[in-house]
Amino acid sequence: MHEISKHHAEQFARNLLHAHRNLPKEKQIGLAGSGAETLEALFLGTHGGNAKYLHEMLDRALKGNVEFRKNYYPDDPDYVDAAIQSSPEFESTMQMMMDEYDKLVSQLQESGTFFSMRSIGHMLWDTALPGILGYFAALLYNQNNVAAEASPVTTLMEMYVGNDLCKMLGYSVQPIGQNTAEVPLPGNLITGWGHITCDGSVANLEGLWMARNLKFYPVSVRAAIHKEAVFQNIDDFQVKLANGSMATLANLDDWTTLNLAIDDVLDIPNRINKQYGIDIDTINAAISKYSAQKIGYHQILQKYLPSISESPVSICSGTRHYSWPKGAAILGIGADNMWSLPVDLNARMDLSQLRKSLDLCLEKKIPLMNVVAIIGTTEESAVDPLADILKIRDEYREKGLEFAIHCDAAWGGYFITMMNSSDECSPHSFKHIDEAGMAKLPMSDYVIQQYKAIRHADSITVDPHKSGYVPYPAGGLCYRNSAMRNLVSFTAPVVYHGGVDPTVGVYGVEGSKPGAAAAAVYLCHKVIRPNMDGYGKLTSECYFNAKRLYAALVCLNIADLPFFVVPLIPIPAIRQGLGPAEVQTQYEFIRDRIVNKTNEQLLADPEAFELFKLLGGDQTIVTYLYNYYMDDGTPNNNMLKVNELNDKIYRKFSYKPYEDNTQNTEIVVTSSAFSREADGDLLIDNLRQRLGVVTDNDASISFIISTIMNPWLSKTVNGSFIPQLMSIITKNITAIAAAVKAGSNESGTI
């Protein structure tokens, strides 16, 4: 793809938007409006019950593409006709292709059965039909969203989807084609901006890239003021410091320059333009000579920050996704400079450790690019205390330390839809439901508060291909301040006002990317709105089912079995330090008033529902492990035996492609391990105490993960499937535990 000049691209986009507005209503792209009325129509079905509808709509897409081809200069010659199709070579080739296709279809049946009620492991379940249909239909046109000229339809779809994701998460946006400069946002709010990436890892990389460039941008401006003739008359230009006071940029020391207020940094080009009459392109050309994009941050440190001896860092918790140190390595920051903090007993970021790290940055003048709050860890189902992290940032701003806050909500972003009202009267943002509605949500009050705070984060990763049920690849990144997107292109960080946008493809890490991904997200958001009646209903059912599975698992501990379950998050009575009698009473309460009740019965029982909301992790992943009892009734105290047991349970409940038919796997889970290095002593020692182990103090702890993305797990046409899961678990783990206890090597074949 050849580069397109900015002027040419803007002109193309202007014409595209103008033409789009003049299309018949049925051809216009847009997302507002009511969505699906029933969840059952949105998926293929455990046994493919909705296949006839999928087949019909896929056929419509193919017919539409053929019609599109026929109508484009119909008198042009073709390269295929009936004579060619009847030739031996053509027939042979077509037969070979059909034979190989049949083989492919057969080979794919060795894939994981992620559509099943029994699939309770990975962050992967069935794909929503609108996602499949949108992807397939757009695939036939093979649009490349790197440039609007290569994707006139799917680029517009991505723009609408980017806005919808921003609104979903709490950012304010302008309707596509409307200019903030002409019609300001209510309350003069800053315009957000979002786009599709291939996945959350790339979105995280882009977020870190933006934070690095943001950190060094004022240093580049200061250098340009000192060295560029075009800036010779702006040496009195003032900027806002982290604590809110004003100072002359040219005279600032290195540390203060690195810690200017974020939005003020992003507004520097606009303010220079307005105050001194220098056009934006000239400003950009002068500053870019000294930018991290141009010369690398090592040169900036060496030439323009002589008093700073430390490399820049980013901070996140030990439960971070592997993409964070990977991204730091790719950017040349270094994986060791992605600081990892221990977690608390809920597997959330330990705020006392965060304060220690921030104090160290102040003491040693270590540039801090961002702090990453994870809104749904992928193994522990934890939501970091974002609201408190934001308050801590305000506190440290007063001390002269500024940093961006990124929310990694790749997994957990869509759960906010439970809180979004279906009232879409504002084109700029979604309203939250009222407090009475909040009280009926299966989320804890703690989690609700973090979602209320997410709109204050500077950037957010969200993955439609996770809890949005969209086909891969479809990640996403949203910016609170649209000017941030220019920090990951090669232009000045000028605020996007919502008017003409030349393309979404120039921003971010990727070059070519499938327009089909944007179409898939677009159709999903059109049919399943990101509010309480759409995705909110879907994710709410998953929340209920995750807590139901957790309740059923912990109640195995009062079922007189030869093994016991240790969930990462114990029941509230244990967390509160209550005695054995109170713990037993709470187990019985969970069994009698939660496990076998419907959602409606739970909502009608305030006491049970309040306890229900506190069960398990913060979202829909259940993290747990097993231990067994010795002959005298005491727990096995050998940590290595615990790991052996859980590793064999994982192998029993996981696919073995080409070894065994995947359809023989009774349940699908996945697994991981905790370690002192990553998670800290507090969590490890607590787990060891609850397991009852005393050996191998520094050993990692293997655990089982069940991810609930199935909204019907407890509401099939035949009732709840959870009792059947418990029966399978009880039978298999009883046998595996007996074999491990006896030291048998044959348990892997049980």
N, C-alpha and C positions, 0 to 999 in steps of 0.2 A: 504494500500500500504506500503510494507516494504521499509525502507530506502536502497538506493543503494550506495555503496561506490563510492567516487569521482573517483578513478582509474577505477573502473568497468564501471561507467557511461561514462567517457571520452572515454574509449576503444569502448564501444557500439556506441557512437556518431561518432567516427572516422570511424568505419566500416560502419555505416549508410551513412555517407557523401560519402565515397568511392564507396559504392554500388550504391548510387543515381546517381553519375556522369556517371556510366557505363550503366544506363538504356537506353532503346530506347527513342528518343527525345520526343515522345508523352506521355511518362510516367514521364518525368522529371518535377519537380516543379520549377516554375519561374514566375516572374510577368512582366518583361519588354515586351514592344510590343504595338501594336495598340489595341484599345478597340472598344466599340460599336460605330456605326455610327448614330444611332437614339435613342432618349430617349423613344419613344413610345413603343419600344420592351422590355423595362426594367421593366415594372410593369404590374400587372394583368389587370388593366383597371377599370374605375369607375363601370362598370356593368359586369366585368369579361370577357371582350372581348378577352383577350389573354389566356383564360383558357385551350384551346386545346393544346397550346404549353407547358404550365405548366404541364398538365396531362401527356403529352408524355414524358417529361423529368423526371418527378417523377417516371414514369413507368420504364424508363431506369435505374434509380438508384436502384430500387427494383430488377430488373432483373440482374443487375450487382452484387448485393450482393448475390443473390441466386446462380449465376454462381460461385462466389468466394467460397461459401460454398461447392458446388458440386465438385469443383476441388481440394479441400483439402483432401487428402487421401480418394478418392471416394469409396474405399472398406470398410471403417470403418462402423460399424453398426449405425443405426439411432434409435431414440426413437419414430418415427411416421411412419406409413405405411398406405396403403389403408384400411386394416382391422380395424385398430384403428380409422381411420377417419370415417368409416361407423358405428361405434358403437353408440348406443343410448346416452351414456354418452357424447361422443365427440360431437355429433350433437346437443345435448341439451346445452352443454357448449358454443359451437360456436354460436348458436342461441341467447343465453343469452347475449353473448358479442356483437353481432350485434345489439340487441335491446338496450343495454346500450349505444352503440356507437351512434346509431340514436338519443337517448335522449341527449347525449353530444353535438352532432352537432346542435340539436335544442336549447339546453340551451345556446350555444355559440352565437346564434343569438340575445341574449340580450346584447351582447357586444357593445361597441361604434363603430359607423360607421366612423372610422378614415380614410377610403379610399376615402371618399366623397369630392366633391367640397365644401360642406357645413361645413366641418371640418376645422375650422380656429382657434382652441384653443390651444391644447396641443402640446408639442414637440414630436409629434407622427403622422405620416401619413402612407401611404401605404409602404409596405416593398418591396425592389427591388427583382425581380425574382432571380437573381444570389444568393442573400443572402438566400432566401428560399430553393433554390435547393442545395446550398452548405451545408446548415445545415441539410437538410433531408438526403442527401446522406451520410454524415459523421455520422449522428445519428445512422444509421444502423450498423455501426462498433463500436460505443460506445467507442471511444478512450479517454483516460484520459491524458491530457497534463501536469499532475504533473511530469511525467517522460517519457523520450524518449522510453523506453522499452514498456510502456503502450500505446504509441502513435507515432509509428515510422513515420507515414505519416503526421499527423496533427501537430506534433512538428515541423517538417520541414516547414510546411505551416505557423505556427506562427512565426518562425524565419524570413521567407521572408516577412510576413506581418509587423513584427516589424521594419525591415529595410525600408519597403515602407512607413510606417507612419513617421519614422524619416526623410526620404528624403522629404516627402510631406511637413513637417513642417520646413525644412531648415537645419536639422542636416546632418553631413557627416557620411557615413557608409562604411564599407568594404563589397564587395559581399560575400555571404555566402560561407564559406570554404576557403576564401583567408585571409592570415595572414598579419596584418599591420607590424609586425616585419620583414617580408620578403619583402613586397611591401608596403611602407609607403603611407598614404593618400597624395594627392597633397597638397603642402604647409605645410606638417607635421600637418595637422589638427587632432584634437582629434576625436576618433571614438565614435559615438553615439550608442545607443542601445534602443530598445523598445520591449514591449510585450503586450499581451492581458490580460485584467482584466475582472471581471464580470460586472463592471460598473464604472462610473466616481467617485462615492463616495469612492470605494475601491482604485482607482487610486490616488485620493486626499489623502486618508489615507496613502498610501505608500509614496507619495511625502513628506508628513509631517514627516513620520517615517524616511525617508532618511535624511531630513534636520536636524532633531534632532540628529541622529547618527553622521552626518557630523560635526555638531557643537562641539560635545564632543570628536570626534576621536583624535585630537591632544593632548587633556588632558590625554587620555588613553595612548598614545604613551609616553608622558612626564613621566607619572607615571611608565611605564614599564622600561624606561631608568634608572630611579632612583632605581628601585627595582629588576630588573631581571638580573641574572648573565650573560645571553647570550648577554645582551646589555652593558656589563661593559666597552667595548672599544669604544662606540659610543657617549660618552657624549659631543663630539664636533660637533655632527650632526646639520646642520643649515637648517633653513626653511625660506620661503619668507613670510614677513608680508603683511598685507592688503595694505599698501602703496607702496609695491614693494621692500623694503629694506630687507636685510638678517640678521638673528640673530640666536644664538645658542638655540635650543629648550629647552634643560635641564635647562637653566638659565632664561627662560621667566617668567614674572609674569602671574597671572591667567587670567587677562583681555586680554592681548596680545595673550596668547595661545588660547583663545576662538575666536580670530579674525584673524586667518591666512588665506592667500589666498587659495581659494577653490581648484583650480587645484593642487596647491602645496601640500595641505593636502592629496588629493587623490593619489598623486605620492609618498608619504612617503615610503610605503613598497618597491616599485621598487628602490627608491634611496638608501635605507638601504641595499637592496640586492646587488646593483651594487657597492656601496662604501665600504661595509664591508664584502661582501661574505657570508652573512647569508641567508639561503634559505627561501623562502616565507612562507612555512608551519611553520617553527620555529618562524618567525616574527609574524605570525598570532597567534600562540599559546601563545606567550609571551604577546602580546598586549590585546588579548581577555579577559584576567583575569581582566582587568580594564575597560572594555568597558561598554557602556550604555546597550548594548545587554545582558551582563552577570550580572552586579550588579545593573542596574537601575540608572537613572540619579540623583535620590535623594542621593544615596551613593556617586556618583561622586562629587556632590556639597559639600557634608559633608566632605569627606575624601581628595579630591584632588583639591578643589576650595574653600579654607577657606575664601578667601577675597570676594567671590561672594555671596551676600545675597538674590538676586532676582531670581525668577524662569524664565526659558526661555520663550520667547513669539514668536508669529507669527503675522503678520499684513496683513489684507485684508480690503476691503471696506464693507460698510453695506449692499451692494447688493449681498454679498457672498452666496453661496449655503449652506444649512444647514449641509452638510457633513463636513464642516471645523470645527465648534465647536464640532461636534460629534466626529470627528477624534482626536481632542485635548483631549477630555474626555477619549476616548479609550486608548490613549497612556499615560494617567496619567499626561499629561501636564496641564489639566484643561481647560474647555471651556472659563473661564474668561481670560485666557492667550492667547486666539485667539483674539487679539485686532481688533475691528471693527471701521473703519474710516467713517465719514460722506462723502457724495458724493456732486459733483457740480451739476449745473443745467442740465447737460446732463446725470446725474446718473452715472458718472465716478468717480473714486477715486479722492478725493480732495488732490492735491499735497501739499498744505500748511499744511494740517493736517498730511500728511505723514512726512514732515520735522519736525513737532513738536514731533511726536512719535520717530523719529530717534534721535532727540536731547535729549529726555528723556532717551532713551537707553544709550546714551553716558554719560549723567549726572549721572545716577544711576547705571551704569554698569549692565544693564539688557541684558543677552544673547539673541540675535535676531537670530532665526533659519532661517526664510525666510519671504519675502514679496510676497504675492499672487496677481498677476495681472489677472483680469478676462477678458478673450477674448471672450466676449459674455455672458452677464448676462442672466439668464433664464426667467426673468420677464420684464426687462427694455430694453433689446437688446443693452446694453452698452458695449463698449470696453475700458478698462482702458488704460491710457496713458503709455504704456509699454516703449516706446522709452525714455520718460522723466524719468521714474523710473530707467531705466538702467543708465542714465546720473547721476541721484542723487546718485545711488550706487557708481559710480566712485568718486563722490565728497566726500562721507562719508568714502570711503576707505582711502582717504588721512588723514582723522581724526582718523583712526584706527578702524573703524567699518566695519565688513564683514558680509554678509548674502547672502543666496541663493535667487534666484528669480524663483518662480514657476508660470507658466501660466496655469490657469484653462480654457482650451479651449475645455472642454467637448462638449459644444454646438457649438462653433464657429470655431473649428479646421479645418473642411473641407472647409470652405469658402476660405482659402488660395489657394485652387486648381485653382481658377480663375486666379491667378497670375503665376501659374506654366506652363512653356512651355511644349509642347508635344515632344520636342526634348529630347530624353532619351539617348543621346550618352555617357553621363557619368554614370558609374555604382555607383558612390558615392553620387550624389545629383541631385536635379532638378534645372534647370535654371529658372529664372523668365522671363516673357515676357518683351519686350522692353517698353519704356515709351509711345510710340504711342499706344501700346496695352493697357497699364494701363489706358490711358485717356478714353478708351471706356468702362471701367468697371463701373458698377452701384454703386460701393463703393465710398465713399468720399475719398478725398486725405488723411484726417486724419487717416481713418481706414487702408488704404494702407500702411501708414508709420508704423503702429503698427505691421502689418503682416510682413513687411520687417525686423522688429527688433526681431521677435519671435525666430529666430535661436540663439540669444544670451542669451535666458533664460536657466536656468540650468535644468529644468524639465518641462514637458508639459503633461497635461491630455487631451486626445482626445477620443471621444466616437463614434466609428463606428455605434452603434445602435441609434444614434441621426441623425445628418445630413449626416451620411454615409448610411442610409436607410437599415441597416443590422438588422436581428432579434435579440431580447434580448437573452442572455446577451453578450454584446461585448463592453466593455470599452477598454481603452488603456492608457499606460503611456510610455513616451519617455524621455530618459536622454541624455543631451548634451555630457556628459562624461560617457562612459560605466562603469567606475570604480564605479560609484554611485550605481549601482545595487547590488554590493557586500555589501553595507551598510545595505541592507534589506535582507541579508542572514547571514550566520554565517561564512563568509570567509573574508580574507583581501581584501581591496578595490583595486584590481589589474585591470588594464585596459584590457578590452576584445579586442583582436586584430583581431577578425573576423575569427579565425581559428576554432578549434574544440570546440564546446560548449556542455557540457554534457547534458544539458536540459535547457529549459526556466522555468521549473516548480519550481526550488528551489528558485527563486527570487520573492519577494513580499509577500503579505498577504495570498493569497489563497493556499490551498493544491490541492485537486482534482478540476479539471475544465474541461468543455466539449471541446474535440477536435473539435466538431461540430461548435463551435463559431469561431475558427480559420479558419475552412474550409469555413464558410459563408463569413467572411471578405476577405479571399483569393480569392474566386470566384468573389466577388463584385469588388475587386481591379483589377482582371484579365480582367473583362469585362468592368468595368467603371474605367479607369485609373485616378489617382489623379492629373490630369492636366487640362488645359483649354479646352480640347476636351472631357473630361469625366465628372468627378465630377464638374469641373469648369463650364461646360455648364449647368449642372443640378442646381447648386447653384446660378448661374447667373440669370437663369430664376426665381428662387424663390426671389432673390433680387429685380428684376424688379416688380414682383407681390406684394411684401410687400410694396414697395413704391407706387405702383398703388392703393393698398387698402388704404394706408394712405392718398393719394391725394383725393380719392373719399370720405373718411370719413370727412376730414377737409372741403371739399367743401359743405357738408351738412350745414355748418355755413352760407352760403349765399343762402340757398334754402328756406328761409321764413318758417321755421318749429318751432314748439312750444318748441323745445329743442335745445341744442348746444353741440358740441363735444369739449372736452379739451384734446388734445394729450399730453402725457408726454413731448415730444419734439415739441414745437410750430413751425409754419412755420418760415422760416428765417427772414421775415420782423418783426415779433414779437420779435424774439431773438435779432434783431438789434435795438430794441426800436423805430421803425418807427411809425409814426402817423396813425390814423384810415384810412385816405385816401390811404396811401401807402399799408397798410395791405389789404384793400379791393381790390386794384389793383392787389396785388399778388395772392389773392384768385382767382380772375377772370382769371389771367394768368394760374394758375394751372388747373383750370376748362377747359379753352379753348385750351391750348397747351400741356397738359400732360394727363389729365384724359381719353380722348377719342382717344389718339394717339397710334399707334403700337410702338413696340420697335425700329423698323427700322426708323419710322418717328421721333422718339425722337433722335436717334443717328444722324439723318440728320439735326437736329435743335439744334445747339450748345448752344444757349442761354437757351432753355428749358431743355436740358440735364444737363447743369451745375447746374441749380436749382433743377432738379429731384434728382441728387446725394445727395443733401443736405436735402432732405425731410426725416422726421422720424428719427428713431434710427439708431444705427451703423450697425445693421444686419437685420434679417428678422422677428423680433418680433415687432408688433405694440401694443403700450401700450397707453391706452386712457380711458377717463371716460366721463360721460354725466351729464349735469345739465339741468334744465328746466326754462322757463321764467314764471314770474308771470303775472297776468292779465294786469298790467301796462307796460309790456314789459321789466322790469328789471329782472336780474337773481335771482333765489331763493338764499337767503343768509344764509340758514340753512345747516350747514355741515352734520348734522345727516340725513336730508332729501336727501342730495346728496348721502350719503352712502346707504340709503334705496332704492333709485332709482337704483343705480348700482348693489346692491345685488339682486334686483328683476329682473333686466335685465340678470344677470348671471344665475339665476335660470330658467328663461325662455329659455335661450339659452344653457342649459346643460342637459345631460342625467339624466333620472330618472328611472333607471332600476327597474323592478318589480312594479313600480307605473304606468308608462306610457310606451307604446311601444317606444323604442329608435328611431324608424324610424319616429316618429311624431315630433322629434326635428328639427326645420327648419334650425337652424344654431348652431354650437357648438363653444363656446368660453370658456375661463377659467378666473379666477380672483385671485386677491391678494389684499394686502393693504400696503400703505406706512405709516411709523410712524416716529415721531421725534427721537425716541431712535435709530432706525436703520439707518435712512437716513439723519438725520440732519435738522436743521432749514431752511437752504437755499432752499432746494428743497421743503419742506413742505410749507413754506411761499409763494413761487412762485406759487405753484399749487393752494393754497387758493386764492391768488390774481386773478389768471386767472379764477377760478371758480366763483368768486364774493361772497364768503362766509365770514361771520364775527363771527359766533357763534362757540362754542366748539373748542377753539384754540388748545387744546392738543389731539383732537380726531384723530384717524387714518383715512386714506383716501382710500376708496375702489376703485379699478380700474379694468378695463377689459383688457384681454390679447388675442391677436390674433397672432398665430404663423403660418407663411406661409412656408410650406414644399411642396406645390403643384406647380410644374413648369408649369402647364397648366391652372391655375386659370383665366388668361386673354386670353388664347389661346385654348379653347376647339374647337371641330369640328364645333360648332355653334357660335363661337366668345367668347367674354369675359363673364365670369360668375359674375363679380363684380357688374354690374348694377342690377342683380337679388338679390345679397346680400344687396345692398343699399335699394332696394324696401322692402325687408323683415325687415331690420333694421328700416326703416322709419315707416312702418306700426305698428310694435310692440312697438317701444319706444314711439311713439306718444300716444298710448293707456296706456302704463305703466306710463308714465310721468303724464298723466291726472289723473290717479288713485292715484298716490302718492301725487300730488298737492291737490287733493280733500280730502286726508286723508283716502282713501278707504282701507279696508282690503281685498278687493276682487281681487286686481290686480295680485296676485299670480296665479290666474286661468284664466287670460286673454288669 
